[in-house]
Amino acid sequence: MDIVSHGLWGSIAFGRKSRSSFWLAFVIGMAPDVFSFGILWLAAVLGLSEKPDFSNGTPPESMIPQYVHYLYNVTHSFIVFLAVFFLIWLLLKRPLWELAAWGLHVLVDGPTHSYKFFPTPILWPLFDWKFNGWQWTTPTILIPNFVLLSLLYA
């Protein structure tokens, strides 16, 4: 799913208490992609890394630096999300529900990423299993996503 949609879904699901709750859930909903691919794009803009060529579709994963793969595993693991969620709960002595936007991001990415490009490692680091889902860029996924978000935010 595109990064902005992740933020919007996170906000509608977990950021309805207040304006600050909305924005916190929005940012947290986007965070898994920001802390993996966002770092790659920033490094490319700063000239520290080559920008992958997407002009002919998705590039081979071998063209993406190894650190992005590692960060993607960490940020797109439901196991890691649960560990962080409960650690924050323990520290704050209450759940930070806006953080659940991260978990929603991971669960939505599971079926909307295929083996073709960055399947979601939901059970990492315990298991390397990944679901061979549908590409979120296909019209059958993308259009209903945009329509539902438009209706919910109208």
C-alpha positions as CSV (number, residue, x, y, z in Angstrom):
1,M,0.0,0.0,0.0
2,D,1.2,3.5,-0.6
3,I,2.7,5.3,2.4
4,V,0.0,8.0,2.7
5,S,-2.8,5.4,2.7
6,H,-1.1,3.6,5.5
7,G,-1.1,6.9,7.5
8,L,-4.8,7.5,6.7
9,W,-5.9,4.0,7.6
10,G,-3.9,4.2,10.9
11,S,-5.5,7.5,11.7
12,I,-9.0,6.4,11.0
13,A,-8.5,3.2,13.1
14,F,-6.4,4.5,16.0
15,G,-6.3,8.3,15.9
16,R,-9.8,9.4,16.6
17,K,-9.5,10.7,20.2
18,S,-8.0,14.1,19.3
19,R,-6.2,16.1,16.6
20,S,-2.8,15.1,18.2
21,S,-3.9,11.5,18.3
22,F,-4.8,11.6,14.6
23,W,-1.4,13.0,13.6
24,L,0.5,10.6,15.9
25,A,-1.4,7.6,14.4
26,F,-0.8,9.0,10.9
27,V,2.9,9.3,11.3
28,I,3.2,5.9,13.1
29,G,1.1,4.3,10.3
30,M,3.7,5.6,7.7
31,A,6.8,4.9,9.9
32,P,7.6,1.3,8.7
33,D,8.0,2.6,5.1
34,V,9.8,5.7,6.2
35,F,12.3,3.8,8.3
36,S,13.1,1.4,5.5
37,F,12.6,2.9,2.0
38,G,12.5,6.5,3.2
39,I,16.1,6.1,4.4
40,L,17.1,4.7,1.0
41,W,15.5,7.7,-0.8
42,L,17.1,10.2,1.6
43,A,20.5,8.5,1.1
44,A,20.0,8.7,-2.7
45,V,19.0,12.4,-2.6
46,L,22.1,13.2,-0.5
47,G,24.3,11.2,-2.9
48,L,25.2,8.6,-0.3
49,S,23.5,5.7,-2.2
50,E,22.3,5.0,-5.7
51,K,18.6,5.4,-6.4
52,P,17.1,2.2,-7.6
53,D,15.7,2.4,-11.1
54,F,12.0,1.9,-11.2
55,S,11.6,3.2,-14.8
56,N,11.0,-0.4,-16.1
57,G,8.9,-1.5,-13.1
58,T,10.2,-2.9,-9.9
59,P,13.9,-3.4,-9.9
60,P,15.4,-6.7,-8.7
61,E,15.7,-6.9,-4.9
62,S,19.4,-7.4,-5.4
63,M,19.6,-3.8,-6.5
64,I,18.3,-2.6,-3.1
65,P,21.1,-2.2,-0.5
66,Q,21.2,-4.9,2.2
67,Y,20.5,-2.4,5.1
68,V,17.1,-1.7,3.5
69,H,16.2,-5.4,3.6
70,Y,17.2,-5.6,7.3
71,L,15.2,-2.4,8.2
72,Y,12.2,-3.7,6.2
73,N,12.3,-7.0,8.2
74,V,12.4,-5.1,11.5
75,T,9.7,-2.5,10.6
76,H,7.4,-4.9,8.8
77,S,7.4,-7.7,11.5
78,F,4.2,-8.2,13.6
79,I,6.4,-9.9,16.2
80,V,8.6,-6.8,16.5
81,F,5.6,-4.6,16.6
82,L,4.0,-6.6,19.4
83,A,7.3,-6.5,21.4
84,V,7.5,-2.7,21.1
85,F,3.8,-2.2,21.8
86,F,3.9,-4.2,25.0
87,L,7.2,-2.6,26.0
88,I,5.7,0.9,25.6
89,W,2.6,-0.3,27.5
90,L,4.9,-1.5,30.3
91,L,6.8,1.8,30.4
92,L,3.8,4.1,30.2
93,K,1.6,1.8,32.3
94,R,-1.1,2.2,29.7
95,P,-1.4,1.2,26.0
96,L,-0.4,3.8,23.4
97,W,-3.2,2.9,21.0
98,E,-1.9,5.1,18.2
99,L,1.1,2.7,18.0
100,A,-1.4,0.1,16.7
101,A,-1.3,1.9,13.4
102,W,2.1,0.2,12.9
103,G,0.6,-3.2,13.5
104,L,-2.2,-2.3,11.0
105,H,0.5,-1.3,8.5
106,V,2.1,-4.7,8.8
107,L,-1.2,-6.6,8.6
108,V,-2.3,-4.7,5.5
109,D,1.1,-5.1,3.8
110,G,1.0,-8.9,4.3
111,P,-1.6,-9.7,1.6
112,T,-0.8,-6.6,-0.6
113,H,2.9,-7.5,-1.3
114,S,4.0,-10.4,-3.4
115,Y,7.1,-12.4,-3.8
116,K,7.8,-10.2,-6.8
117,F,9.0,-7.3,-4.6
118,F,9.5,-7.1,-0.9
119,P,7.0,-9.6,0.5
120,T,6.1,-8.8,4.1
121,P,8.0,-10.8,6.8
122,I,5.2,-10.8,9.3
123,L,6.7,-13.4,11.6
124,W,10.3,-12.3,11.4
125,P,12.7,-12.9,13.3
126,L,11.0,-16.1,14.5
127,F,10.2,-17.4,11.0
128,D,11.2,-16.3,7.6
129,W,7.7,-17.1,6.1
130,K,6.2,-14.6,3.8
131,F,2.8,-14.5,2.2
132,N,2.7,-14.2,-1.6
133,G,0.0,-11.6,-1.8
134,W,-1.3,-9.3,-4.5
135,Q,0.6,-6.2,-5.6
136,W,-1.0,-3.1,-4.0
137,T,-0.3,-1.2,-7.3
138,T,-2.9,-3.2,-9.3
139,P,-6.1,-1.3,-9.9
140,T,-8.2,-4.1,-8.1
141,I,-6.4,-3.1,-4.9
142,L,-5.5,0.5,-5.5
143,I,-8.9,1.9,-6.6
144,P,-11.0,0.3,-3.8
145,N,-8.4,1.6,-1.3
146,F,-8.7,5.1,-2.6
147,V,-12.5,4.9,-2.8
148,L,-12.9,3.6,0.7
149,L,-10.5,6.2,2.1
150,S,-12.4,9.0,0.2
151,L,-15.7,7.8,1.6
152,L,-14.4,7.5,5.2
153,Y,-12.8,10.9,5.1
154,A,-15.7,12.7,3.3
